[in-house]
Amino acid sequence: MSKLISFRVTLRYPLMKTIFEAKKDFAARYLSEEGFVGVGIGRCEDSDALQVYVEGPDFPIVQELRNQAIYEGFPVIVEVTRKARTY
């Protein structure tokens, strides 16, 4: 007769987020940063990437993001754009 053995597995690393979760977290983290315009989902070398829009190349956030290059396992692409205006 076989016995049923139960055990618990503890993960050492958190599970990888989806691109949508990473985008949401990224937006929440950088929303108040000067020069940050927004974030979208793009493609980089056949994989999902975070497309980050900034006001200009001189803001500190631009250098930080270019040095980081990866967020939650996804490549970060920085694009300079104008600030969005609502009408």
HELIX and SHEET records of a PDB file:
HELIX    1   1 ILE A   19  TYR A   30  1                                  12    
HELIX    2   2 PRO A   60  GLN A   68  1                                   9    
SHEET    1   A 4 PHE A  36  CYS A  44  0                                        
SHEET    2   A 4 SER A  47  VAL A  54 -1                                        
SHEET    3   A 4 PHE A  74  VAL A  80  1                                        
SHEET    4   A 4 ILE A  70  TYR A  71 -1                                        
END                                                                             
